[in-house]
Amino acid sequence: MLTNPMYIGIGAGVVGLIFGLAFAKFGRRGARFSVSGDDGDCVEIYVGNLSYDMSEAQMRKEFEKYGAVKSARIITNRFNHKSKGFGFVEMPNRPEAEAAIRALHDRDILGRKLRVNEAKNKSRE
């Protein structure tokens, strides 16, 4: 009875509907998470040429010298979880973020000259 073509067509339609709704909600890249109450003025900063020994806590501490830091993350290889040598810092106050960028760009930390600038891809907006 379940091999009837009518049931197969209905089942395929339901599965397609479920995937279509999931795609509409989450898009191609997955869910987009946002913090409620975010004022939209948060500055995302790209930090490149990081030492492979630097931790997220160390990177956060360097930026906190110039103001409040919302988040600091170092991008890692998904298989071995080692640093890829770059990361991102979010700072909620633009003047503090600009001061951090000016102060930390080309600064030697753990034997590497950092490359620091405002992140260009604003996919979360």
Secondary structure, 3 states (H helix, E strand, C coil): CCCCHHHHHHHHHHHHHHHHHHHHHHCCCCCCCCCCCCCCCCEEEEEECCCCCCCHHHHHHHHHCCCCCCEEEEEECCCCCCEEEEEEEEECCHHHHHHHHHHHCCCEECCEECEEEECCCCCCC
